[in-house]
Every structure is written in structure tokens, then in C-alpha cells.
Amino acid sequence: MDLSCCETTGTPFQSDPEQDTRLAELCKALGHPYRVHILRFLMAQQACFAGEIADQLPLAASTVSQHLKHLKDAGLIQGEVDGPRRCYVVAPQVLDELKRLVGAL
């Protein structure tokens, strides 16, 4: 086996298990194209109701709800109940965290 491809760059390898875990969680939440679409759509809005998000996708409302749950569980979006509807917004601090973690790769 030729290991010449594994030459070191001179920079010591560093890894932070907590940051690695967090990056993996955020990437998993964005691991479906519809979730990426939802996040982009919400970034273009001040706030948006779940029904408006569902109107953007060729999916059943229940499926959109599951995608929203993944994004919310990761902290990328926040949802508030407004009567019978749920309003979603992007969590800018978590989006900044994602950018920082990806930039540190």
C-alpha cells in the first residue's frame, strides 16, 4: 500500500469532538434538498407560516412538517405558535455557527 498520498502539510491535526458533533448535527439537518430549500426560503422572508412554506414544495403538509422538525431540532429555525398556525424564522446565530464550523474544516 502506497501511503505517499498521506504526506503531512506541516500543520498539526486538531479536532474538537464537541464541534465535530455539532457540525455533523447541522449537516444532517441540511442533508435533504427540501430542507435546504426551506432554509433558503425562510432566509428570504422575515417570518413565514408553515402553510406558506408547504405551498413552496410539492409535498404533503405532513412531510413539510417533518422537514421543519429536523431543522428546528438542530436549532437552524425557530417556530412560534400564533393561534392555530405556527410561524417560523431562521435562527441567525445558529446559521453563523454553521458557517464558522464549516469554515474551520
PDB file as gemmi writes it, atoms N, CA and C in Angstrom:
CRYST1    1.000    1.000    1.000  90.00  90.00  90.00 P 1                      
ATOM      1  N   MET A   1       0.840  -1.174   0.000  1.00  0.00           N  
ATOM      2  CA  MET A   1       0.000   0.000   0.000  1.00  0.00           C  
ATOM      3  C   MET A   1       0.883   1.234   0.000  1.00  0.00           C  
ATOM      4  N   ASP A   2       0.634   2.125  -0.950  1.00  0.00           N  
ATOM      5  CA  ASP A   2       1.424   3.345  -1.089  1.00  0.00           C  
ATOM      6  C   ASP A   2       0.790   4.458  -0.269  1.00  0.00           C  
ATOM      7  N   LEU A   3       1.491   4.919   0.761  1.00  0.00           N  
ATOM      8  CA  LEU A   3       0.967   5.970   1.628  1.00  0.00           C  
ATOM      9  C   LEU A   3       1.550   7.336   1.302  1.00  0.00           C  
ATOM     10  N   SER A   4       2.159   7.476   0.147  1.00  0.00           N  
ATOM     11  CA  SER A   4       2.758   8.763  -0.199  1.00  0.00           C  
ATOM     12  C   SER A   4       1.699   9.848  -0.349  1.00  0.00           C  
ATOM     13  N   CYS A   5       0.451   9.456  -0.565  1.00  0.00           N  
ATOM     14  CA  CYS A   5      -0.622  10.452  -0.677  1.00  0.00           C  
ATOM     15  C   CYS A   5      -0.948  11.073   0.672  1.00  0.00           C  
ATOM     16  N   CYS A   6      -0.479  10.505   1.731  1.00  0.00           N  
ATOM     17  CA  CYS A   6      -0.801  10.983   3.081  1.00  0.00           C  
ATOM     18  C   CYS A   6       0.314  11.834   3.665  1.00  0.00           C  
ATOM     19  N   GLU A   7       1.015  12.531   2.814  1.00  0.00           N  
ATOM     20  CA  GLU A   7       2.073  13.395   3.316  1.00  0.00           C  
ATOM     21  C   GLU A   7       1.474  14.506   4.164  1.00  0.00           C  
ATOM     22  N   THR A   8       2.152  14.868   5.213  1.00  0.00           N  
ATOM     23  CA  THR A   8       1.664  15.898   6.118  1.00  0.00           C  
ATOM     24  C   THR A   8       1.876  17.289   5.539  1.00  0.00           C  
ATOM     25  N   THR A   9       1.003  18.189   5.895  1.00  0.00           N  
ATOM     26  CA  THR A   9       1.100  19.575   5.437  1.00  0.00           C  
ATOM     27  C   THR A   9       1.976  20.402   6.358  1.00  0.00           C  
ATOM     28  N   GLY A  10       2.368  19.826   7.472  1.00  0.00           N  
ATOM     29  CA  GLY A  10       3.148  20.565   8.448  1.00  0.00           C  
ATOM     30  C   GLY A  10       2.285  21.191   9.526  1.00  0.00           C  
ATOM     31  N   THR A  11       0.988  21.230   9.295  1.00  0.00           N  
ATOM     32  CA  THR A  11       0.059  21.752  10.288  1.00  0.00           C  
ATOM     33  C   THR A  11      -0.409  20.598  11.157  1.00  0.00           C  
ATOM     34  N   PRO A  12      -0.268  20.705  12.474  1.00  0.00           N  
ATOM     35  CA  PRO A  12      -0.688  19.606  13.332  1.00  0.00           C  
ATOM     36  C   PRO A  12      -2.201  19.400  13.248  1.00  0.00           C  
ATOM     37  N   PHE A  13      -2.613  18.147  13.253  1.00  0.00           N  
ATOM     38  CA  PHE A  13      -4.036  17.801  13.211  1.00  0.00           C  
ATOM     39  C   PHE A  13      -4.675  18.150  14.534  1.00  0.00           C  
ATOM     40  N   GLN A  14      -5.783  18.874  14.463  1.00  0.00           N  
ATOM     41  CA  GLN A  14      -6.535  19.217  15.666  1.00  0.00           C  
ATOM     42  C   GLN A  14      -8.003  18.930  15.403  1.00  0.00           C  
ATOM     43  N   SER A  15      -8.651  18.405  16.404  1.00  0.00           N  
ATOM     44  CA  SER A  15     -10.072  18.129  16.284  1.00  0.00           C  
ATOM     45  C   SER A  15     -10.725  18.377  17.639  1.00  0.00           C  
ATOM     46  N   ASP A  16     -11.895  18.952  17.601  1.00  0.00           N  
ATOM     47  CA  ASP A  16     -12.673  19.195  18.811  1.00  0.00           C  
ATOM     48  C   ASP A  16     -13.925  18.331  18.702  1.00  0.00           C  
ATOM     49  N   PRO A  17     -14.013  17.266  19.491  1.00  0.00           N  
ATOM     50  CA  PRO A  17     -15.157  16.356  19.375  1.00  0.00           C  
ATOM     51  C   PRO A  17     -16.510  17.035  19.509  1.00  0.00           C  
ATOM     52  N   GLU A  18     -16.626  18.040  20.361  1.00  0.00           N  
ATOM     53  CA  GLU A  18     -17.901  18.735  20.519  1.00  0.00           C  
ATOM     54  C   GLU A  18     -18.266  19.504  19.253  1.00  0.00           C  
ATOM     55  N   GLN A  19     -17.278  20.181  18.667  1.00  0.00           N  
ATOM     56  CA  GLN A  19     -17.530  20.919  17.428  1.00  0.00           C  
ATOM     57  C   GLN A  19     -17.803  19.962  16.273  1.00  0.00           C  
ATOM     58  N   ASP A  20     -17.106  18.842  16.240  1.00  0.00           N  
ATOM     59  CA  ASP A  20     -17.348  17.847  15.192  1.00  0.00           C  
ATOM     60  C   ASP A  20     -18.768  17.304  15.281  1.00  0.00           C  
ATOM     61  N   THR A  21     -19.210  17.036  16.502  1.00  0.00           N  
ATOM     62  CA  THR A  21     -20.568  16.533  16.712  1.00  0.00           C  
ATOM     63  C   THR A  21     -21.595  17.568  16.298  1.00  0.00           C  
ATOM     64  N   ARG A  22     -21.377  18.811  16.672  1.00  0.00           N  
ATOM     65  CA  ARG A  22     -22.327  19.869  16.321  1.00  0.00           C  
ATOM     66  C   ARG A  22     -22.391  20.068  14.813  1.00  0.00           C  
ATOM     67  N   LEU A  23     -21.248  20.069  14.151  1.00  0.00           N  
ATOM     68  CA  LEU A  23     -21.229  20.215  12.698  1.00  0.00           C  
ATOM     69  C   LEU A  23     -21.974  19.063  12.036  1.00  0.00           C  
ATOM     70  N   ALA A  24     -21.771  17.862  12.539  1.00  0.00           N  
ATOM     71  CA  ALA A  24     -22.470  16.700  11.990  1.00  0.00           C  
ATOM     72  C   ALA A  24     -23.983  16.837  12.176  1.00  0.00           C  
ATOM     73  N   GLU A  25     -24.423  17.338  13.327  1.00  0.00           N  
ATOM     74  CA  GLU A  25     -25.861  17.538  13.568  1.00  0.00           C  
ATOM     75  C   GLU A  25     -26.448  18.548  12.584  1.00  0.00           C  
ATOM     76  N   LEU A  26     -25.751  19.655  12.383  1.00  0.00           N  
ATOM     77  CA  LEU A  26     -26.240  20.680  11.467  1.00  0.00           C  
ATOM     78  C   LEU A  26     -26.254  20.179  10.030  1.00  0.00           C  
ATOM     79  N   CYS A  27     -25.216  19.457   9.649  1.00  0.00           N  
ATOM     80  CA  CYS A  27     -25.165  18.903   8.286  1.00  0.00           C  
ATOM     81  C   CYS A  27     -26.265  17.865   8.074  1.00  0.00           C  
ATOM     82  N   LYS A  28     -26.528  17.072   9.089  1.00  0.00           N  
ATOM     83  CA  LYS A  28     -27.597  16.084   8.984  1.00  0.00           C  
ATOM     84  C   LYS A  28     -28.943  16.777   8.788  1.00  0.00           C  
ATOM     85  N   ALA A  29     -29.157  17.867   9.523  1.00  0.00           N  
ATOM     86  CA  ALA A  29     -30.406  18.614   9.378  1.00  0.00           C  
ATOM     87  C   ALA A  29     -30.556  19.178   7.974  1.00  0.00           C  
ATOM     88  N   LEU A  30     -29.452  19.496   7.329  1.00  0.00           N  
ATOM     89  CA  LEU A  30     -29.475  20.038   5.967  1.00  0.00           C  
ATOM     90  C   LEU A  30     -29.233  18.956   4.925  1.00  0.00           C  
ATOM     91  N   GLY A  31     -29.309  17.704   5.342  1.00  0.00           N  
ATOM     92  CA  GLY A  31     -28.979  16.582   4.475  1.00  0.00           C  
ATOM     93  C   GLY A  31     -30.048  16.198   3.471  1.00  0.00           C  
ATOM     94  N   HIS A  32     -31.069  17.014   3.311  1.00  0.00           N  
ATOM     95  CA  HIS A  32     -32.109  16.748   2.316  1.00  0.00           C  
ATOM     96  C   HIS A  32     -32.321  18.029   1.515  1.00  0.00           C  
ATOM     97  N   PRO A  33     -32.424  17.918   0.195  1.00  0.00           N  
ATOM     98  CA  PRO A  33     -32.577  19.127  -0.629  1.00  0.00           C  
ATOM     99  C   PRO A  33     -33.785  19.981  -0.259  1.00  0.00           C  
ATOM    100  N   TYR A  34     -34.887  19.378   0.167  1.00  0.00           N  
ATOM    101  CA  TYR A  34     -36.053  20.167   0.553  1.00  0.00           C  
ATOM    102  C   TYR A  34     -35.783  20.979   1.813  1.00  0.00           C  
ATOM    103  N   ARG A  35     -34.959  20.457   2.713  1.00  0.00           N  
ATOM    104  CA  ARG A  35     -34.620  21.229   3.917  1.00  0.00           C  
ATOM    105  C   ARG A  35     -33.752  22.419   3.561  1.00  0.00           C  
ATOM    106  N   VAL A  36     -32.839  22.225   2.626  1.00  0.00           N  
ATOM    107  CA  VAL A  36     -32.017  23.346   2.148  1.00  0.00           C  
ATOM    108  C   VAL A  36     -32.930  24.387   1.512  1.00  0.00           C  
ATOM    109  N   HIS A  37     -33.889  23.934   0.705  1.00  0.00           N  
ATOM    110  CA  HIS A  37     -34.840  24.844   0.060  1.00  0.00           C  
ATOM    111  C   HIS A  37     -35.641  25.622   1.110  1.00  0.00           C  
ATOM    112  N   ILE A  38     -36.125  24.926   2.127  1.00  0.00           N  
ATOM    113  CA  ILE A  38     -36.890  25.582   3.190  1.00  0.00           C  
ATOM    114  C   ILE A  38     -36.042  26.641   3.882  1.00  0.00           C  
ATOM    115  N   LEU A  39     -34.796  26.302   4.205  1.00  0.00           N  
ATOM    116  CA  LEU A  39     -33.928  27.265   4.877  1.00  0.00           C  
ATOM    117  C   LEU A  39     -33.689  28.488   3.993  1.00  0.00           C  
ATOM    118  N   ARG A  40     -33.414  28.259   2.708  1.00  0.00           N  
ATOM    119  CA  ARG A  40     -33.207  29.391   1.790  1.00  0.00           C  
ATOM    120  C   ARG A  40     -34.464  30.258   1.698  1.00  0.00           C  
ATOM    121  N   PHE A  41     -35.631  29.611   1.615  1.00  0.00           N  
ATOM    122  CA  PHE A  41     -36.890  30.335   1.537  1.00  0.00           C  
ATOM    123  C   PHE A  41     -37.088  31.183   2.794  1.00  0.00           C  
ATOM    124  N   LEU A  42     -36.845  30.602   3.961  1.00  0.00           N  
ATOM    125  CA  LEU A  42     -37.007  31.350   5.210  1.00  0.00           C  
ATOM    126  C   LEU A  42     -36.002  32.494   5.334  1.00  0.00           C  
ATOM    127  N   MET A  43     -34.812  32.312   4.788  1.00  0.00           N  
ATOM    128  CA  MET A  43     -33.811  33.372   4.830  1.00  0.00           C  
ATOM    129  C   MET A  43     -34.262  34.580   4.011  1.00  0.00           C  
ATOM    130  N   ALA A  44     -35.089  34.354   3.009  1.00  0.00           N  
ATOM    131  CA  ALA A  44     -35.582  35.439   2.164  1.00  0.00           C  
ATOM    132  C   ALA A  44     -36.818  36.116   2.756  1.00  0.00           C  
ATOM    133  N   GLN A  45     -37.349  35.579   3.845  1.00  0.00           N  
ATOM    134  CA  GLN A  45     -38.562  36.098   4.480  1.00  0.00           C  
ATOM    135  C   GLN A  45     -38.223  36.654   5.858  1.00  0.00           C  
ATOM    136  N   GLN A  46     -39.067  37.522   6.369  1.00  0.00           N  
ATOM    137  CA  GLN A  46     -38.932  37.955   7.758  1.00  0.00           C  
ATOM    138  C   GLN A  46     -39.392  36.836   8.681  1.00  0.00           C  
ATOM    139  N   ALA A  47     -40.521  36.265   8.348  1.00  0.00           N  
ATOM    140  CA  ALA A  47     -41.108  35.146   9.074  1.00  0.00           C  
ATOM    141  C   ALA A  47     -42.111  34.503   8.132  1.00  0.00           C  
ATOM    142  N   CYS A  48     -42.442  33.263   8.392  1.00  0.00           N  
ATOM    143  CA  CYS A  48     -43.313  32.568   7.470  1.00  0.00           C  
ATOM    144  C   CYS A  48     -44.115  31.504   8.207  1.00  0.00           C  
ATOM    145  N   PHE A  49     -45.393  31.372   7.845  1.00  0.00           N  
ATOM    146  CA  PHE A  49     -46.230  30.335   8.419  1.00  0.00           C  
ATOM    147  C   PHE A  49     -45.984  29.016   7.705  1.00  0.00           C  
ATOM    148  N   ALA A  50     -46.193  27.931   8.414  1.00  0.00           N  
ATOM    149  CA  ALA A  50     -45.938  26.596   7.875  1.00  0.00           C  
ATOM    150  C   ALA A  50     -46.689  26.366   6.569  1.00  0.00           C  
ATOM    151  N   GLY A  51     -47.909  26.851   6.469  1.00  0.00           N  
ATOM    152  CA  GLY A  51     -48.688  26.676   5.247  1.00  0.00           C  
ATOM    153  C   GLY A  51     -48.056  27.363   4.056  1.00  0.00           C  
ATOM    154  N   GLU A  52     -47.452  28.520   4.280  1.00  0.00           N  
ATOM    155  CA  GLU A  52     -46.765  29.232   3.196  1.00  0.00           C  
ATOM    156  C   GLU A  52     -45.525  28.467   2.744  1.00  0.00           C  
ATOM    157  N   ILE A  53     -44.865  27.841   3.682  1.00  0.00           N  
ATOM    158  CA  ILE A  53     -43.697  27.023   3.345  1.00  0.00           C  
ATOM    159  C   ILE A  53     -44.154  25.816   2.535  1.00  0.00           C  
ATOM    160  N   ALA A  54     -45.223  25.162   2.979  1.00  0.00           N  
ATOM    161  CA  ALA A  54     -45.741  23.985   2.277  1.00  0.00           C  
ATOM    162  C   ALA A  54     -46.152  24.336   0.851  1.00  0.00           C  
ATOM    163  N   ASP A  55     -46.631  25.550   0.636  1.00  0.00           N  
ATOM    164  CA  ASP A  55     -47.027  25.980  -0.713  1.00  0.00           C  
ATOM    165  C   ASP A  55     -45.840  26.063  -1.662  1.00  0.00           C  
ATOM    166  N   GLN A  56     -44.636  26.147  -1.123  1.00  0.00           N  
ATOM    167  CA  GLN A  56     -43.424  26.251  -1.935  1.00  0.00           C  
ATOM    168  C   GLN A  56     -42.906  24.904  -2.421  1.00  0.00           C  
ATOM    169  N   LEU A  57     -43.443  23.823  -1.885  1.00  0.00           N  
ATOM    170  CA  LEU A  57     -42.902  22.491  -2.158  1.00  0.00           C  
ATOM    171  C   LEU A  57     -43.986  21.547  -2.663  1.00  0.00           C  
ATOM    172  N   PRO A  58     -43.596  20.596  -3.494  1.00  0.00           N  
ATOM    173  CA  PRO A  58     -44.564  19.606  -3.993  1.00  0.00           C  
ATOM    174  C   PRO A  58     -44.719  18.436  -3.025  1.00  0.00           C  
ATOM    175  N   LEU A  59     -44.971  18.751  -1.765  1.00  0.00           N  
ATOM    176  CA  LEU A  59     -45.046  17.741  -0.713  1.00  0.00           C  
ATOM    177  C   LEU A  59     -46.318  17.919   0.097  1.00  0.00           C  
ATOM    178  N   ALA A  60     -46.718  16.861   0.745  1.00  0.00           N  
ATOM    179  CA  ALA A  60     -47.830  16.941   1.686  1.00  0.00           C  
ATOM    180  C   ALA A  60     -47.408  17.794   2.879  1.00  0.00           C  
ATOM    181  N   ALA A  61     -48.382  18.468   3.479  1.00  0.00           N  
ATOM    182  CA  ALA A  61     -48.089  19.319   4.635  1.00  0.00           C  
ATOM    183  C   ALA A  61     -47.426  18.535   5.760  1.00  0.00           C  
ATOM    184  N   SER A  62     -47.815  17.285   5.931  1.00  0.00           N  
ATOM    185  CA  SER A  62     -47.214  16.472   6.994  1.00  0.00           C  
ATOM    186  C   SER A  62     -45.730  16.209   6.723  1.00  0.00           C  
ATOM    187  N   THR A  63     -45.375  16.055   5.473  1.00  0.00           N  
ATOM    188  CA  THR A  63     -43.966  15.843   5.111  1.00  0.00           C  
ATOM    189  C   THR A  63     -43.163  17.119   5.335  1.00  0.00           C  
ATOM    190  N   VAL A  64     -43.741  18.251   4.955  1.00  0.00           N  
ATOM    191  CA  VAL A  64     -43.082  19.533   5.205  1.00  0.00           C  
ATOM    192  C   VAL A  64     -42.889  19.727   6.710  1.00  0.00           C  
ATOM    193  N   SER A  65     -43.885  19.339   7.482  1.00  0.00           N  
ATOM    194  CA  SER A  65     -43.795  19.440   8.932  1.00  0.00           C  
ATOM    195  C   SER A  65     -42.625  18.626   9.478  1.00  0.00           C  
ATOM    196  N   GLN A  66     -42.396  17.449   8.934  1.00  0.00           N  
ATOM    197  CA  GLN A  66     -41.261  16.621   9.368  1.00  0.00           C  
ATOM    198  C   GLN A  66     -39.935  17.294   9.022  1.00  0.00           C  
ATOM    199  N   HIS A  67     -39.849  17.887   7.822  1.00  0.00           N  
ATOM    200  CA  HIS A  67     -38.622  18.599   7.446  1.00  0.00           C  
ATOM    201  C   HIS A  67     -38.397  19.801   8.373  1.00  0.00           C  
ATOM    202  N   LEU A  68     -39.453  20.517   8.697  1.00  0.00           N  
ATOM    203  CA  LEU A  68     -39.336  21.645   9.622  1.00  0.00           C  
ATOM    204  C   LEU A  68     -38.871  21.176  10.991  1.00  0.00           C  
ATOM    205  N   LYS A  69     -39.350  20.033  11.423  1.00  0.00           N  
ATOM    206  CA  LYS A  69     -38.947  19.478  12.720  1.00  0.00           C  
ATOM    207  C   LYS A  69     -37.445  19.208  12.757  1.00  0.00           C  
ATOM    208  N   HIS A  70     -36.904  18.639  11.679  1.00  0.00           N  
ATOM    209  CA  HIS A  70     -35.456  18.378  11.632  1.00  0.00           C  
ATOM    210  C   HIS A  70     -34.671  19.686  11.739  1.00  0.00           C  
ATOM    211  N   LEU A  71     -35.106  20.698  10.995  1.00  0.00           N  
ATOM    212  CA  LEU A  71     -34.409  21.984  11.038  1.00  0.00           C  
ATOM    213  C   LEU A  71     -34.538  22.643  12.414  1.00  0.00           C  
ATOM    214  N   LYS A  72     -35.709  22.517  13.017  1.00  0.00           N  
ATOM    215  CA  LYS A  72     -35.929  23.112  14.333  1.00  0.00           C  
ATOM    216  C   LYS A  72     -35.137  22.369  15.407  1.00  0.00           C  
ATOM    217  N   ASP A  73     -35.122  21.049  15.347  1.00  0.00           N  
ATOM    218  CA  ASP A  73     -34.363  20.260  16.335  1.00  0.00           C  
ATOM    219  C   ASP A  73     -32.876  20.609  16.316  1.00  0.00           C  
ATOM    220  N   ALA A  74     -32.353  20.936  15.139  1.00  0.00           N  
ATOM    221  CA  ALA A  74     -30.945  21.322  15.022  1.00  0.00           C  
ATOM    222  C   ALA A  74     -30.724  22.771  15.438  1.00  0.00           C  
ATOM    223  N   GLY A  75     -31.818  23.519  15.606  1.00  0.00           N  
ATOM    224  CA  GLY A  75     -31.701  24.911  16.016  1.00  0.00           C  
ATOM    225  C   GLY A  75     -31.592  25.897  14.876  1.00  0.00           C  
ATOM    226  N   LEU A  76     -31.631  25.406  13.628  1.00  0.00           N  
ATOM    227  CA  LEU A  76     -31.477  26.291  12.478  1.00  0.00           C  
ATOM    228  C   LEU A  76     -32.667  27.219  12.283  1.00  0.00           C  
ATOM    229  N   ILE A  77     -33.842  26.780  12.717  1.00  0.00           N  
ATOM    230  CA  ILE A  77     -35.026  27.626  12.654  1.00  0.00           C  
ATOM    231  C   ILE A  77     -35.722  27.597  14.006  1.00  0.00           C  
ATOM    232  N   GLN A  78     -36.558  28.585  14.218  1.00  0.00           N  
ATOM    233  CA  GLN A  78     -37.357  28.664  15.434  1.00  0.00           C  
ATOM    234  C   GLN A  78     -38.814  28.781  15.014  1.00  0.00           C  
ATOM    235  N   GLY A  79     -39.700  28.184  15.789  1.00  0.00           N  
ATOM    236  CA  GLY A  79     -41.117  28.251  15.485  1.00  0.00           C  
ATOM    237  C   GLY A  79     -41.909  28.718  16.683  1.00  0.00           C  
ATOM    238  N   GLU A  80     -42.881  29.571  16.426  1.00  0.00           N  
ATOM    239  CA  GLU A  80     -43.756  30.058  17.479  1.00  0.00           C  
ATOM    240  C   GLU A  80     -45.201  29.823  17.083  1.00  0.00           C  
ATOM    241  N   VAL A  81     -46.007  29.450  18.041  1.00  0.00           N  
ATOM    242  CA  VAL A  81     -47.422  29.223  17.789  1.00  0.00           C  
ATOM    243  C   VAL A  81     -48.127  30.571  17.751  1.00  0.00           C  
ATOM    244  N   ASP A  82     -48.907  30.798  16.699  1.00  0.00           N  
ATOM    245  CA  ASP A  82     -49.699  32.007  16.543  1.00  0.00           C  
ATOM    246  C   ASP A  82     -51.129  31.566  16.269  1.00  0.00           C  
ATOM    247  N   GLY A  83     -51.868  31.329  17.339  1.00  0.00           N  
ATOM    248  CA  GLY A  83     -53.222  30.782  17.183  1.00  0.00           C  
ATOM    249  C   GLY A  83     -53.125  29.361  16.660  1.00  0.00           C  
ATOM    250  N   PRO A  84     -53.860  29.061  15.607  1.00  0.00           N  
ATOM    251  CA  PRO A  84     -53.811  27.701  15.063  1.00  0.00           C  
ATOM    252  C   PRO A  84     -52.624  27.467  14.126  1.00  0.00           C  
ATOM    253  N   ARG A  85     -51.840  28.503  13.899  1.00  0.00           N  
ATOM    254  CA  ARG A  85     -50.729  28.386  12.945  1.00  0.00           C  
ATOM    255  C   ARG A  85     -49.390  28.481  13.662  1.00  0.00           C  
ATOM    256  N   ARG A  86     -48.367  27.995  12.975  1.00  0.00           N  
ATOM    257  CA  ARG A  86     -47.008  28.058  13.511  1.00  0.00           C  
ATOM    258  C   ARG A  86     -46.176  28.922  12.569  1.00  0.00           C  
ATOM    259  N   CYS A  87     -45.488  29.903  13.155  1.00  0.00           N  
ATOM    260  CA  CYS A  87     -44.669  30.842  12.397  1.00  0.00           C  
ATOM    261  C   CYS A  87     -43.196  30.465  12.585  1.00  0.00           C  
ATOM    262  N   TYR A  88     -42.444  30.414  11.485  1.00  0.00           N  
ATOM    263  CA  TYR A  88     -41.035  30.020  11.533  1.00  0.00           C  
ATOM    264  C   TYR A  88     -40.132  31.162  11.087  1.00  0.00           C  
ATOM    265  N   VAL A  89     -38.962  31.218  11.695  1.00  0.00           N  
ATOM    266  CA  VAL A  89     -37.911  32.160  11.323  1.00  0.00           C  
ATOM    267  C   VAL A  89     -36.568  31.437  11.406  1.00  0.00           C  
ATOM    268  N   VAL A  90     -35.604  31.951  10.672  1.00  0.00           N  
ATOM    269  CA  VAL A  90     -34.242  31.416  10.727  1.00  0.00           C  
ATOM    270  C   VAL A  90     -33.589  31.904  12.017  1.00  0.00           C  
ATOM    271  N   ALA A  91     -32.801  31.047  12.627  1.00  0.00           N  
ATOM    272  CA  ALA A  91     -32.022  31.416  13.815  1.00  0.00           C  
ATOM    273  C   ALA A  91     -30.648  31.887  13.338  1.00  0.00           C  
ATOM    274  N   PRO A  92     -30.456  33.205  13.212  1.00  0.00           N  
ATOM    275  CA  PRO A  92     -29.209  33.704  12.608  1.00  0.00           C  
ATOM    276  C   PRO A  92     -27.956  33.302  13.366  1.00  0.00           C  
ATOM    277  N   GLN A  93     -28.035  33.186  14.691  1.00  0.00           N  
ATOM    278  CA  GLN A  93     -26.851  32.815  15.460  1.00  0.00           C  
ATOM    279  C   GLN A  93     -26.423  31.378  15.139  1.00  0.00           C  
ATOM    280  N   VAL A  94     -27.377  30.496  14.865  1.00  0.00           N  
ATOM    281  CA  VAL A  94     -27.033  29.112  14.531  1.00  0.00           C  
ATOM    282  C   VAL A  94     -26.513  29.039  13.099  1.00  0.00           C  
ATOM    283  N   LEU A  95     -27.066  29.852  12.218  1.00  0.00           N  
ATOM    284  CA  LEU A  95     -26.541  29.916  10.851  1.00  0.00           C  
ATOM    285  C   LEU A  95     -25.093  30.409  10.867  1.00  0.00           C  
ATOM    286  N   ASP A  96     -24.805  31.392  11.706  1.00  0.00           N  
ATOM    287  CA  ASP A  96     -23.418  31.867  11.858  1.00  0.00           C  
ATOM    288  C   ASP A  96     -22.520  30.761  12.408  1.00  0.00           C  
ATOM    289  N   GLU A  97     -23.060  29.990  13.362  1.00  0.00           N  
ATOM    290  CA  GLU A  97     -22.299  28.872  13.921  1.00  0.00           C  
ATOM    291  C   GLU A  97     -21.973  27.850  12.826  1.00  0.00           C  
ATOM    292  N   LEU A  98     -22.949  27.545  11.983  1.00  0.00           N  
ATOM    293  CA  LEU A  98     -22.714  26.610  10.879  1.00  0.00           C  
ATOM    294  C   LEU A  98     -21.616  27.121   9.957  1.00  0.00           C  
ATOM    295  N   LYS A  99     -21.680  28.378   9.615  1.00  0.00           N  
ATOM    296  CA  LYS A  99     -20.659  28.975   8.734  1.00  0.00           C  
ATOM    297  C   LYS A  99     -19.277  28.868   9.379  1.00  0.00           C  
ATOM    298  N   ARG A 100     -19.209  29.147  10.671  1.00  0.00           N  
ATOM    299  CA  ARG A 100     -17.917  29.096  11.379  1.00  0.00           C  
ATOM    300  C   ARG A 100     -17.377  27.674  11.401  1.00  0.00           C  
ATOM    301  N   LEU A 101     -18.254  26.702  11.697  1.00  0.00           N  
ATOM    302  CA  LEU A 101     -17.810  25.311  11.777  1.00  0.00           C  
ATOM    303  C   LEU A 101     -17.360  24.782  10.417  1.00  0.00           C  
ATOM    304  N   VAL A 102     -18.083  25.135   9.364  1.00  0.00           N  
ATOM    305  CA  VAL A 102     -17.687  24.693   8.028  1.00  0.00           C  
ATOM    306  C   VAL A 102     -16.376  25.375   7.642  1.00  0.00           C  
ATOM    307  N   GLY A 103     -16.257  26.638   7.973  1.00  0.00           N  
ATOM    308  CA  GLY A 103     -15.024  27.368   7.654  1.00  0.00           C  
ATOM    309  C   GLY A 103     -13.802  26.814   8.365  1.00  0.00           C  
ATOM    310  N   ALA A 104     -14.015  26.154   9.502  1.00  0.00           N  
ATOM    311  CA  ALA A 104     -12.898  25.608  10.276  1.00  0.00           C  
ATOM    312  C   ALA A 104     -12.460  24.223   9.792  1.00  0.00           C  
ATOM    313  N   LEU A 105     -13.151  23.683   8.798  1.00  0.00           N  
ATOM    314  CA  LEU A 105     -12.759  22.355   8.292  1.00  0.00           C  
ATOM    315  C   LEU A 105     -11.370  22.383   7.693  1.00  0.00           C  
TER     316      LEU A 105                                                      
END                                                                             
